Amino acid sequence: MGNRKLYKNDRSIRLRDNNYSEQLPSLDLSAFPLIDDFQITLIGRGNLGMHLYYFSQSLNRKIASFPWWDNADKDISIMCISDIPLGTLRTPFIDCEQSWQILIWEKRDYVYIMQGDDPCCKEFHIWFRVRKEKYLAEWDKMINNLK
């Protein structure tokens, strides 16, 4: 499914520090590219099981990932919509592991996603937004398909 390499923006977002609840409100959220054809997919990774990816058909590539979420399908099969990765501007959803971090939050009608290369990072090479309705619908579809 798409190019092996993840999507990256032309420029990175650099924050002053990793106090995200203070730094995120200062971002120009209108500058985040809108991904209209946002999809969620699972891809097998051998002994590590299924891994979850965010995907864009028009970009023909994965646009964000959860590289340390082994056997994601098993976890998702027992989730409900209130369990999905989603926070607020002041308290974003944060997940991180070795060489990876993702922040996800909603504001008004959009969900914003930023992915960086290190835990507690200040520089993000991947950043985009999705209509909240689309983000929730894709998660709902994934959850229901695995039940």
Residue frames as a rotation matrix with the C-alpha (Angstrom) as fourth column:
MET 1
0.582 0.813 0.000 0.00
0.813 -0.582 0.000 0.00
0.000 0.000 -1.000 0.00
GLY 2
0.987 -0.125 0.105 1.74
-0.111 -0.985 -0.129 3.12
0.119 0.116 -0.986 -1.21
ASN 3
0.257 -0.964 0.071 5.35
-0.299 -0.149 -0.943 4.10
0.919 0.221 -0.326 -0.95
ARG 4
0.225 -0.261 -0.939 7.36
0.754 0.657 -0.003 2.52
0.618 -0.707 0.344 1.88
LYS 5
-0.809 -0.580 -0.095 8.60
0.520 -0.631 -0.576 5.89
0.274 -0.515 0.812 3.11
LEU 6
0.025 0.806 -0.591 6.35
0.900 -0.276 -0.338 8.05
-0.436 -0.524 -0.732 5.23
TYR 7
0.521 0.294 0.801 5.08
0.595 -0.798 -0.094 11.37
0.612 0.526 -0.591 4.01
LYS 8
-0.233 -0.525 -0.819 7.10
0.885 -0.463 0.045 14.37
-0.402 -0.714 0.573 5.23
ASN 9
0.831 0.507 -0.228 6.24
0.412 -0.837 -0.361 18.04
-0.374 0.207 -0.904 4.98
ASP 10
0.572 -0.609 0.550 8.48
0.426 -0.352 -0.833 20.43
0.701 0.710 0.058 3.05
ARG 11
-0.325 -0.652 0.685 9.48
-0.404 -0.559 -0.724 22.04
0.855 -0.512 -0.082 6.32
SER 12
-0.417 0.101 -0.903 9.48
0.709 0.658 -0.253 20.90
0.569 -0.746 -0.346 9.93
ILE 13
0.634 0.516 0.576 7.63
-0.115 -0.674 0.729 22.43
0.765 -0.529 -0.368 12.82
ARG 14
-0.414 -0.808 -0.418 10.06
0.496 0.184 -0.848 23.36
0.763 -0.559 0.325 15.57
LEU 15
0.747 0.665 -0.004 8.75
0.305 -0.337 0.890 24.05
0.591 -0.666 -0.455 19.05
ARG 16
0.262 -0.644 0.719 10.64
-0.686 -0.648 -0.330 26.01
0.679 -0.407 -0.611 21.69
ASP 17
-0.712 -0.426 0.559 10.32
-0.695 0.542 -0.472 23.13
-0.101 -0.725 -0.682 24.17
ASN 18
-0.750 0.414 -0.516 8.31
0.080 0.831 0.550 19.97
0.657 0.371 -0.656 24.73
ASN 19
-0.746 0.633 -0.208 5.69
0.157 -0.136 -0.978 21.54
-0.647 -0.762 0.002 26.99
TYR 20
-0.826 0.353 0.440 3.05
0.519 0.169 0.838 20.78
0.221 0.920 -0.322 24.38
SER 21
0.136 0.945 -0.297 0.10
0.987 -0.155 -0.040 22.24
-0.084 -0.288 -0.954 26.30
GLU 22
0.268 -0.112 -0.957 1.85
0.197 -0.966 0.168 25.62
-0.943 -0.233 -0.236 26.07
GLN 23
-0.680 -0.695 -0.233 3.45
-0.096 -0.230 0.968 25.25
-0.727 0.681 0.090 22.63
LEU 24
-0.624 0.434 0.650 0.59
0.764 0.516 0.388 23.86
-0.167 0.739 -0.653 20.52
PRO 25
0.413 0.865 -0.284 -1.79
0.744 -0.501 -0.442 26.83
-0.524 -0.029 -0.851 21.02
SER 26
0.134 -0.427 -0.894 0.80
-0.223 -0.892 0.392 29.11
-0.965 0.147 -0.215 19.41
LEU 27
-0.707 -0.413 0.574 0.87
0.390 0.450 0.804 27.14
-0.590 0.792 -0.157 16.14
ASP 28
-0.433 0.558 -0.708 -0.82
-0.824 -0.563 0.060 28.42
-0.365 0.609 0.704 12.98
LEU 29
-0.352 0.338 0.873 -3.25
0.022 0.935 -0.353 25.53
-0.936 -0.105 -0.337 12.60
SER 30
0.716 0.631 -0.298 -4.51
-0.251 -0.165 -0.954 26.85
-0.651 0.758 0.040 9.25
ALA 31
0.090 -0.780 -0.619 -1.06
-0.992 -0.127 0.015 26.04
-0.091 0.612 -0.785 7.82
PHE 32
-0.458 -0.213 0.863 -1.52
-0.311 0.948 0.069 22.31
-0.833 -0.237 -0.501 8.46
PRO 33
-0.780 0.179 -0.599 -2.18
-0.581 0.148 0.801 20.58
0.232 0.973 -0.011 5.11
LEU 34
0.056 0.895 0.443 -5.65
-0.832 0.287 -0.475 19.06
-0.552 -0.342 0.761 4.91
ILE 35
-0.958 -0.281 -0.055 -5.75
-0.273 0.839 0.471 15.36
-0.086 0.467 -0.880 4.01
ASP 36
-0.180 0.975 -0.134 -9.21
-0.979 -0.191 -0.076 14.87
-0.099 0.117 0.988 2.48
ASP 37
0.429 0.323 -0.843 -8.71
-0.565 0.825 0.029 11.21
0.705 0.464 0.537 1.60
PHE 38
-0.400 -0.576 0.713 -7.50
-0.911 0.162 -0.380 10.12
0.103 -0.801 -0.589 5.04
GLN 39
0.546 0.501 -0.672 -7.68
-0.386 0.862 0.329 6.37
0.743 0.080 0.664 5.67
ILE 40
0.087 -0.504 0.859 -6.65
-0.934 0.258 0.246 4.02
-0.346 -0.824 -0.448 8.45
THR 41
0.576 0.049 -0.816 -5.09
-0.521 0.791 -0.321 0.72
0.630 0.610 0.481 7.50
LEU 42
0.572 -0.435 0.696 -3.46
-0.487 0.502 0.714 -2.28
-0.660 -0.747 0.075 9.14
ILE 43
0.512 -0.505 -0.694 -0.38
-0.652 0.298 -0.698 -3.86
0.559 0.810 -0.177 7.59
GLY 44
0.984 -0.141 -0.111 1.23
0.178 0.841 0.511 -7.13
0.021 -0.522 0.853 8.70
ARG 45
0.401 -0.903 0.151 4.76
-0.840 -0.429 -0.333 -6.93
0.365 0.007 -0.931 10.06
GLY 46
-0.234 -0.528 -0.816 5.65
-0.253 0.844 -0.474 -10.60
0.939 0.096 -0.331 10.39
ASN 47
-0.367 0.006 -0.930 6.09
0.722 0.633 -0.281 -11.79
0.587 -0.775 -0.236 13.98
LEU 48
-0.982 -0.033 -0.183 5.11
0.141 -0.774 -0.617 -8.31
-0.122 -0.632 0.765 15.23
GLY 49
-0.235 0.968 0.085 1.58
0.796 0.242 -0.555 -8.76
-0.558 -0.063 -0.827 13.92
MET 50
0.262 0.474 0.840 -0.53
0.869 -0.494 0.007 -6.00
0.419 0.729 -0.542 12.42
HIS 51
-0.623 -0.446 -0.643 0.59
0.644 -0.759 -0.097 -2.35
-0.444 -0.474 0.760 12.66
LEU 52
0.463 0.885 -0.058 -1.63
0.761 -0.430 -0.486 0.67
-0.455 0.181 -0.872 12.22
TYR 53
-0.748 -0.652 0.123 -0.95
0.608 -0.600 0.520 3.38
-0.265 0.464 0.845 9.63
TYR 54
0.332 0.718 -0.612 -2.67
0.080 -0.668 -0.740 6.55
-0.940 0.197 -0.279 8.53
PHE 55
-0.498 -0.440 0.747 -2.74
0.685 0.330 0.650 6.67
-0.532 0.835 0.137 4.73
SER 56
0.085 0.496 -0.864 -3.53
-0.402 -0.776 -0.486 9.06
-0.912 0.389 0.133 1.87
GLN 57
0.386 0.148 0.910 -4.52
0.647 0.660 -0.382 7.63
-0.657 0.737 0.159 -1.50
SER 58
0.989 0.040 0.143 -3.80
0.133 -0.668 -0.732 10.88
0.066 0.743 -0.666 -3.36
LEU 59
0.442 -0.893 0.090 -0.28
-0.880 -0.412 0.236 11.06
-0.173 -0.183 -0.968 -1.90
ASN 60
0.704 -0.062 -0.707 0.04
-0.258 0.905 -0.337 7.29
0.661 0.420 0.622 -2.44
ARG 61
-0.409 -0.869 -0.278 1.80
0.034 0.290 -0.956 6.86
0.912 -0.401 -0.089 0.87
LYS 62
0.233 0.319 -0.919 1.55
0.920 0.236 0.314 6.30
0.317 -0.918 -0.238 4.56
ILE 63
0.215 -0.088 0.973 1.25
0.057 -0.993 -0.102 9.67
0.975 0.078 -0.209 6.26
ALA 64
-0.054 -0.304 0.951 1.76
-0.963 -0.235 -0.129 8.63
0.263 -0.923 -0.280 9.90
SER 65
0.039 -0.019 -0.999 2.40
-0.101 0.995 -0.023 5.43
0.994 0.102 0.037 11.78
PHE 66
0.628 0.080 0.774 2.40
-0.778 0.059 0.625 3.66
0.004 -0.995 0.099 15.11
PRO 67
0.151 -0.648 -0.747 5.61
-0.619 0.527 -0.582 1.62
0.771 0.550 -0.322 14.66
TRP 68
-0.843 -0.515 0.155 5.72
-0.422 0.456 -0.784 0.23
0.333 -0.726 -0.602 18.19
TRP 69
-0.095 0.890 0.447 2.05
-0.892 0.123 -0.434 -0.85
-0.441 -0.440 0.782 18.37
ASP 70
-0.917 -0.279 -0.286 2.46
-0.372 0.858 0.353 -4.58
0.147 0.430 -0.891 17.77
ASN 71
-0.735 0.667 -0.121 -0.69
0.659 0.745 0.106 -6.63
0.161 -0.002 -0.987 17.15
ALA 72
-0.933 0.351 -0.077 -2.75
-0.326 -0.916 -0.235 -3.46
-0.153 -0.194 0.969 16.87
ASP 73
-0.428 0.812 -0.397 -5.68
-0.406 0.220 0.887 -5.41
0.808 0.541 0.235 15.43
LYS 74
-0.317 0.283 -0.905 -6.11
0.696 0.718 -0.020 -7.31
0.644 -0.637 -0.424 18.70
ASP 75
-0.801 -0.009 -0.598 -6.24
0.480 -0.607 -0.634 -4.11
-0.358 -0.795 0.491 20.73
ILE 76
-0.857 0.470 -0.211 -8.53
-0.514 -0.753 0.410 -2.32
0.033 0.460 0.887 18.30
SER 77
-0.526 0.680 -0.511 -10.98
0.074 0.635 0.769 -5.24
0.847 0.367 -0.385 18.26
ILE 78
-0.114 0.492 -0.863 -11.90
0.962 0.270 0.027 -4.52
0.246 -0.828 -0.504 21.89
MET 79
-0.924 -0.253 -0.287 -11.87
0.315 -0.929 -0.194 -0.70
-0.218 -0.270 0.938 21.61
CYS 80
0.321 0.936 0.142 -14.79
0.906 -0.260 -0.335 1.67
-0.277 0.236 -0.932 21.38
ILE 81
0.410 -0.149 0.900 -14.74
0.606 -0.693 -0.391 5.11
0.682 0.705 -0.193 19.79
SER 82
0.942 -0.039 0.334 -13.91
-0.253 -0.739 0.625 6.79
0.222 -0.673 -0.706 23.13
ASP 83
0.663 -0.724 0.190 -10.62
0.277 0.474 0.836 4.80
-0.695 -0.502 0.514 23.21
ILE 84
0.666 -0.405 0.626 -9.15
0.703 0.062 -0.708 6.13
0.247 0.912 0.326 19.97
PRO 85
-0.337 -0.865 -0.370 -6.01
0.908 -0.403 0.115 8.29
-0.249 -0.298 0.922 19.90
LEU 86
0.014 0.395 0.919 -7.45
0.511 -0.792 0.333 11.79
0.859 0.465 -0.213 20.30
GLY 87
-0.336 -0.152 -0.929 -6.79
0.911 -0.301 -0.280 14.60
-0.237 -0.941 0.240 22.73
THR 88
0.829 0.557 -0.050 -7.36
0.541 -0.822 -0.176 18.33
-0.139 0.119 -0.983 22.99
LEU 89
0.545 -0.625 0.559 -5.14
0.085 -0.621 -0.779 21.29
0.834 0.472 -0.285 22.21
ARG 90
0.318 -0.396 0.861 -4.23
-0.871 -0.482 0.100 21.65
0.375 -0.782 -0.498 25.89
THR 91
-0.031 -0.321 0.947 -3.96
-0.635 0.737 0.229 17.90
-0.771 -0.595 -0.226 26.55
PRO 92
0.169 0.073 -0.983 -3.05
-0.955 0.257 -0.145 16.19
0.242 0.964 0.114 23.28
PHE 93
0.971 0.001 0.238 -2.89
-0.033 0.990 0.134 12.43
-0.236 -0.138 0.962 22.89
ILE 94
0.249 -0.952 -0.175 0.82
-0.964 -0.226 -0.141 11.61
0.095 0.204 -0.974 23.14
ASP 95
0.939 -0.135 0.317 2.49
0.074 0.977 0.199 8.31
-0.336 -0.163 0.928 22.38
CYS 96
0.473 -0.843 -0.257 6.21
-0.839 -0.343 -0.422 7.76
0.267 0.415 -0.869 22.08
GLU 97
0.889 -0.380 0.256 8.83
0.264 0.881 0.392 5.06
-0.375 -0.280 0.884 21.98
GLN 98
-0.097 -0.995 -0.025 12.38
0.372 -0.059 0.926 4.76
-0.923 0.080 0.376 20.71
SER 99
-0.892 -0.447 0.064 12.92
0.238 -0.345 0.908 7.05
-0.384 0.825 0.414 17.70
TRP 100
-0.578 0.748 0.327 9.25
0.446 -0.046 0.894 8.04
0.684 0.662 -0.307 17.44
GLN 101
-0.740 0.484 -0.467 6.53
0.337 -0.334 -0.880 10.28
-0.582 -0.809 0.084 18.86
ILE 102
-0.557 0.644 0.525 3.03
0.531 -0.211 0.821 11.25
0.639 0.736 -0.225 17.78
LEU 103
-0.835 0.417 -0.359 0.72
0.058 -0.581 -0.812 14.01
-0.547 -0.698 0.461 19.01
ILE 104
-0.641 0.710 0.292 -2.98
0.514 0.113 0.851 14.02
0.570 0.695 -0.437 18.11
TRP 105
-0.700 0.463 -0.544 -5.58
0.356 -0.434 -0.827 16.58
-0.619 -0.773 0.139 19.13
GLU 106
-0.134 0.745 0.653 -8.85
0.956 -0.078 0.284 18.06
0.263 0.662 -0.702 17.99
LYS 107
-0.689 0.101 -0.718 -9.89
0.221 -0.914 -0.341 21.65
-0.690 -0.393 0.608 17.68
ARG 108
-0.192 0.775 -0.602 -13.24
-0.774 -0.497 -0.393 22.63
-0.603 0.390 0.696 16.28
ASP 109
0.752 0.646 -0.133 -13.86
-0.561 0.520 -0.644 20.62
-0.347 0.559 0.753 13.09
TYR 110
0.483 -0.665 -0.570 -10.36
-0.518 0.307 -0.798 19.19
0.706 0.680 -0.197 12.64
VAL 111
0.907 -0.411 0.095 -7.98
0.185 0.589 0.787 16.63
-0.379 -0.696 0.610 14.07
TYR 112
0.626 -0.768 -0.131 -4.31
-0.724 -0.511 -0.463 17.61
0.289 0.385 -0.876 13.99
ILE 113
0.925 -0.370 0.088 -1.47
0.327 0.892 0.312 15.10
-0.194 -0.259 0.946 13.83
MET 114
0.533 -0.845 -0.035 2.24
-0.801 -0.491 -0.344 15.69
0.273 0.211 -0.938 14.32
GLN 115
0.957 -0.289 -0.023 4.88
0.285 0.925 0.251 12.97
-0.052 -0.247 0.968 14.22
GLY 116
0.560 -0.826 0.060 8.53
-0.822 -0.563 -0.083 13.33
0.103 -0.003 -0.995 15.23
ASP 117
0.337 -0.550 -0.764 11.62
-0.275 0.718 -0.639 11.17
0.900 0.426 0.090 15.40
ASP 118
-0.707 -0.634 -0.313 12.25
0.149 0.299 -0.943 11.10
0.691 -0.713 -0.117 19.17
PRO 119
0.180 0.716 -0.674 10.33
0.923 0.115 0.368 10.90
0.341 -0.688 -0.641 22.44
CYS 120
0.446 0.109 -0.888 9.64
0.630 -0.743 0.225 14.36
-0.636 -0.660 -0.400 23.91
CYS 121
-0.383 -0.669 0.637 10.82
0.921 -0.224 0.319 15.91
-0.070 0.709 0.702 20.64
LYS 122
-0.070 0.269 -0.961 10.62
0.184 -0.943 -0.277 19.55
-0.981 -0.196 0.016 19.67
GLU 123
-0.559 -0.162 -0.813 10.87
-0.726 -0.378 0.575 19.02
-0.400 0.912 0.094 15.91
PHE 124
0.055 0.698 0.714 8.15
0.086 0.710 -0.699 17.39
-0.995 0.099 -0.021 13.82
HIS 125
-0.863 -0.451 -0.226 8.70
-0.217 -0.073 0.974 16.40
-0.456 0.889 -0.035 10.18
ILE 126
-0.699 0.713 0.060 5.15
0.504 0.431 0.748 15.12
0.508 0.553 -0.661 9.69
TRP 127
-0.714 0.539 -0.447 2.18
0.185 -0.470 -0.863 17.36
-0.676 -0.698 0.236 10.36
PHE 128
-0.838 0.540 0.082 -1.28
0.021 -0.118 0.993 17.54
0.545 0.834 0.088 8.83
ARG 129
-0.654 0.710 0.260 -4.96
-0.519 -0.173 -0.837 17.82
-0.550 -0.683 0.482 9.66
VAL 130
-0.863 0.502 -0.049 -8.04
0.363 0.685 0.631 15.77
0.351 0.527 -0.774 8.92
ARG 131
-0.247 0.859 0.449 -11.68
-0.635 -0.493 0.594 16.71
0.732 -0.138 0.667 9.17
LYS 132
-0.663 -0.014 0.748 -12.84
-0.712 0.319 -0.625 15.48
-0.230 -0.948 -0.222 12.57
GLU 133
0.410 0.906 0.105 -15.87
-0.776 0.407 -0.482 13.78
-0.479 0.116 0.870 11.03
LYS 134
0.565 -0.287 -0.774 -13.60
-0.559 0.557 -0.615 11.80
0.608 0.779 0.154 8.66
TYR 135
-0.545 -0.826 0.145 -11.14
-0.630 0.289 -0.721 10.87
0.554 -0.484 -0.678 11.44
LEU 136
-0.419 0.468 0.778 -13.94
-0.732 0.333 -0.594 9.54
-0.537 -0.819 0.203 13.65
ALA 137
0.647 0.707 -0.287 -15.62
-0.728 0.459 -0.510 7.71
-0.229 0.538 0.811 10.75
GLU 138
0.200 -0.660 -0.724 -12.37
-0.578 0.517 -0.631 5.95
0.791 0.545 -0.279 9.78
TRP 139
-0.786 -0.459 0.414 -11.75
-0.591 0.363 -0.721 4.86
0.181 -0.811 -0.556 13.38
ASP 140
-0.028 0.870 0.492 -15.36
-0.781 0.288 -0.554 3.70
-0.624 -0.400 0.671 13.71
LYS 141
0.678 0.232 -0.697 -15.02
-0.690 0.527 -0.496 1.67
0.253 0.818 0.517 10.50
MET 142
-0.291 -0.878 -0.380 -11.73
-0.556 0.479 -0.679 0.09
0.778 0.014 -0.628 11.70
ILE 143
-0.705 0.062 0.707 -13.19
-0.671 0.266 -0.692 -0.82
-0.231 -0.962 -0.146 15.09
ASN 144
0.272 0.937 0.218 -16.36
-0.743 0.348 -0.571 -2.30
-0.611 -0.007 0.791 13.63
ASN 145
0.490 -0.153 -0.858 -14.49
-0.717 0.489 -0.497 -4.27
0.496 0.859 0.130 10.95
LEU 146
-0.533 -0.807 -0.255 -12.45
-0.455 0.527 -0.718 -6.00
0.713 -0.267 -0.648 13.66
LYS 147
-0.347 0.491 0.799 -15.35
-0.886 0.106 -0.451 -6.92
-0.306 -0.864 0.399 15.95
